[in-house]
Amino acid sequence: MKKLLLLAACLCGAYLSAESVILTPENCVIKPYKNSGTAEYKDGAWIINGPVRILSKEKFAVDDAKKYRLSGSVRALDGSKKSTLCIGFIPLSAQGQDVSGMHVWHEAKGYGTLAEAVKAGDTVIKVRPDADSTAWSKSVKNFHLAVGAKKDLSDLPNHRLYMFISKSEMIDGVLHLTMARQVTFASPAGTVVRLHRGGGDSMHAAFRSAKYTDQLMPFAGTVTGRINGWNYRIWPVNVTHCRVQVLANWIEKESKIEIRDLKLDIL
């Protein structure tokens, strides 16, 4: 009897510690893409016509020990047969900044220092690679430079990025990196930099894309744990909060879909 009571108490404690949130217009922000999409909510279902972004108003604290589960079901409406639906999270730094792949997806062997000072408006950056940094010998096109990088990765997520390398050329031991766009801030010579991979994706953990029928198709996805990099189902290092995000019809902009019983469970 005592064991049964103890088990019941444990189960009750686990239940009380869980948090469930139904995503509705009352707790979400609706953002049509270029005012071309619409979203309405009726009888537990989102009806989304055209490209729409939906964000939870609440920022949920990220706890490594918990599981963050998104679930619901989806179907096509009005004959739509193809759409791209991404349901997941936007991770947030301690400063409240959105975090995506490019802020954390680093090359472990991609360190170096600025051989010359960089000023705002420059399009060529000169980098002296570290002796053991072999990533520079490969193609770095469309990579970014994280400025003020730390080898213990304490700078992650790093939002001080020189964006989009378009060309790399080694001259007398110094890499001349041509950038696809002008840099927006200055850095002194000797500043430590690190290669980061491209990517602006959020954590599309529950659902990515599919061809839908007129029958409801269930979906679910869970995010938990930590990683010093980028993974759709593992929180990036030093992320403290998150928001739920839905990107509906973002590619197939003429599509119309129904998302029913969209829910976040924190377990």
C-alpha positions in Angstrom: 0.0 0.0 0.0 2.8 2.4 0.9 4.5 1.7 -2.4 1.3 2.4 -4.3 0.8 5.7 -2.4 4.4 6.6 -3.2 3.9 5.8 -6.9 0.7 7.8 -7.0 2.4 10.8 -5.3 5.2 10.7 -7.8 2.8 10.5 -10.8 0.8 13.4 -9.3 4.0 15.4 -8.8 5.1 14.8 -12.4 1.6 15.8 -13.7 1.6 19.0 -11.7 5.1 19.9 -12.9 4.0 19.6 -16.6 2.8 22.6 -18.5 0.4 22.5 -21.5 -0.5 25.4 -23.7 -3.0 25.4 -26.5 -1.9 27.8 -29.2 -4.7 30.2 -30.1 -5.0 33.8 -31.3 -5.2 35.0 -27.7 -1.7 33.9 -27.0 -0.1 34.2 -30.4 0.9 36.9 -32.9 -0.2 36.5 -36.5 2.2 37.8 -39.1 1.1 37.4 -42.8 3.9 37.3 -45.3 3.8 40.7 -47.1 0.2 41.0 -46.1 -0.7 38.2 -48.6 -1.9 35.5 -46.1 -4.7 35.1 -43.6 -5.2 33.1 -40.5 -8.4 32.5 -38.5 -9.2 30.2 -35.6 -12.4 28.3 -35.1 -13.4 25.3 -33.1 -9.8 24.4 -32.1 -8.4 24.8 -35.6 -6.2 27.3 -37.4 -7.4 27.9 -41.0 -4.5 29.4 -42.8 -4.7 30.7 -46.4 -1.4 31.7 -48.0 1.9 32.4 -46.3 1.5 33.2 -42.6 3.9 33.2 -39.6 2.5 32.5 -36.1 4.5 33.2 -33.0 3.6 32.5 -29.3 3.5 35.7 -27.3 5.0 34.0 -24.3 8.7 33.3 -24.0 9.1 29.9 -22.4 12.1 29.3 -20.1 14.4 26.5 -21.5 15.2 23.8 -18.9 17.7 21.1 -20.1 15.9 18.5 -17.9 12.5 19.0 -19.5 11.0 18.0 -22.9 9.3 20.5 -25.1 6.7 18.7 -27.2 4.6 20.2 -30.0 1.7 18.3 -31.4 -1.4 18.6 -33.5 -2.8 17.5 -36.8 -2.9 19.0 -40.3 -4.8 18.7 -43.6 -5.1 20.4 -46.9 -8.1 22.5 -47.7 -9.8 23.6 -51.0 -7.9 21.1 -53.1 -4.4 22.2 -51.9 -2.0 19.2 -52.4 1.3 20.7 -51.6 2.6 23.1 -48.9 5.5 23.7 -46.6 4.7 23.7 -43.0 7.3 24.2 -40.4 6.3 24.0 -36.7 8.9 24.4 -34.0 10.7 27.0 -31.9 12.7 30.2 -32.1 15.5 29.9 -29.4 16.4 33.1 -27.6 19.6 34.2 -26.0 19.9 35.6 -22.5 19.7 39.1 -24.2 16.4 38.2 -25.9 17.9 37.9 -29.4 16.6 35.3 -31.8 19.1 32.4 -32.3 19.4 30.5 -35.6 21.9 28.1 -37.1 24.4 30.7 -38.2 24.8 32.0 -34.6 26.0 28.7 -33.2 26.9 26.3 -36.0 30.7 26.7 -35.8 33.7 25.0 -37.3 35.9 23.5 -34.5 39.0 23.9 -36.7 38.0 27.3 -38.1 39.8 29.8 -35.8 42.0 32.7 -36.8 42.8 36.4 -36.1 42.2 39.5 -38.1 45.5 40.4 -39.9 44.3 44.0 -40.3 41.7 46.1 -38.8 38.2 46.0 -40.3 36.0 49.1 -40.7 32.3 49.3 -41.4 31.8 49.2 -45.2 34.7 46.9 -46.0 34.1 44.0 -48.4 37.5 42.3 -48.0 38.7 40.9 -44.6 42.2 39.6 -44.0 42.5 36.6 -41.7 45.6 34.8 -40.4 44.4 31.2 -39.7 45.6 29.4 -36.6 48.1 26.7 -37.3 45.8 23.9 -36.4 42.7 25.3 -38.1 42.2 23.1 -41.2 38.7 24.2 -42.0 40.1 27.2 -44.0 41.6 24.8 -46.6 38.1 23.8 -47.7 35.5 25.9 -49.5 34.1 28.5 -47.1 31.7 30.1 -49.6 28.5 31.3 -47.9 30.1 30.8 -44.4 30.2 33.7 -41.9 32.9 35.0 -39.5 32.0 35.2 -35.8 33.9 38.1 -34.3 35.3 38.0 -30.8 35.2 34.2 -30.8 36.2 32.2 -27.7 37.8 28.7 -28.0 35.8 27.6 -24.9 32.6 28.6 -26.9 31.5 30.9 -24.2 30.6 33.5 -26.8 27.9 31.3 -28.3 25.4 32.2 -29.5 27.5 34.8 -31.4 25.5 37.6 -33.1 28.6 39.6 -34.1 28.9 38.2 -37.6 30.5 39.3 -40.8 28.0 37.7 -43.2 28.5 35.6 -46.3 32.0 34.9 -47.6 31.9 34.8 -51.4 35.5 34.2 -52.2 38.7 33.1 -50.3 42.3 33.5 -51.5 45.5 32.8 -49.6 48.3 35.4 -50.1 51.5 35.1 -48.2 49.9 33.1 -45.4 46.9 35.5 -45.0 43.5 34.7 -46.2 41.8 37.5 -48.2 38.1 36.9 -47.7 35.7 38.7 -50.1 32.3 39.3 -48.6 29.0 39.2 -50.5 27.9 42.4 -48.6 29.6 45.2 -46.8 30.4 44.6 -43.1 28.4 46.7 -40.6 30.8 47.2 -37.7 34.5 47.7 -37.1 37.0 45.3 -35.4 40.7 45.9 -34.5 43.6 43.8 -35.9 44.2 40.7 -33.7 40.6 40.1 -33.0 39.8 36.3 -32.8 37.4 35.1 -35.4 35.8 31.7 -36.1 34.1 30.2 -39.2 30.4 29.7 -38.8 28.2 27.8 -41.3 25.4 29.5 -43.0 21.8 29.0 -42.1 19.0 31.1 -40.8 16.6 28.3 -39.9 14.7 28.2 -36.7 14.2 24.8 -34.9 11.5 23.2 -37.1 11.3 20.4 -34.6 7.8 19.0 -35.1 7.1 19.2 -38.8 8.9 20.4 -41.9 7.1 19.7 -45.2 4.8 17.2 -46.9 2.1 16.8 -49.5 -1.2 16.8 -47.7 -4.6 15.2 -48.4 -8.0 16.2 -47.1 -7.5 13.8 -44.2 -6.1 15.0 -40.9 -2.5 13.8 -40.4 -1.1 13.9 -36.8 2.3 15.2 -36.0 4.5 15.6 -33.0 8.1 16.6 -32.2 10.2 17.1 -29.1 13.2 19.2 -28.2 15.4 18.5 -25.2 19.0 18.6 -24.1 21.9 20.8 -25.2 24.4 20.9 -28.0 27.4 23.1 -28.9 26.2 23.5 -32.5 22.9 23.3 -34.3 20.2 20.6 -34.3 16.5 20.9 -34.9 15.7 18.9 -31.8 18.4 19.9 -29.3 18.7 23.3 -27.7 21.7 25.4 -28.6 24.2 26.1 -25.9 23.4 29.2 -23.7 19.8 29.6 -25.0 17.6 30.6 -22.1 14.1 30.9 -23.6 12.1 30.1 -26.7 8.9 31.0 -28.6 6.7 28.6 -30.6 6.8 29.3 -34.3 4.6 28.2 -37.2 5.6 28.9 -40.8 2.6 27.9 -42.9 2.6 27.9 -46.7 5.9 29.7 -46.8 7.0 28.2 -50.1 3.7 27.1 -51.7 2.1 30.4 -51.2 -1.3 29.5 -52.8 -2.0 26.7 -50.4 -4.6 26.6 -47.7 -4.3 24.3 -44.7 -5.9 23.5 -41.4 -3.9 22.9 -38.2 -6.0 21.4 -35.4 -5.2 21.1 -31.7 -1.8 22.8 -31.9 -0.4 22.3 -28.4 2.9 22.8 -26.5 3.6 20.4 -23.6 6.5 21.0 -21.3 7.2 17.7 -19.6 
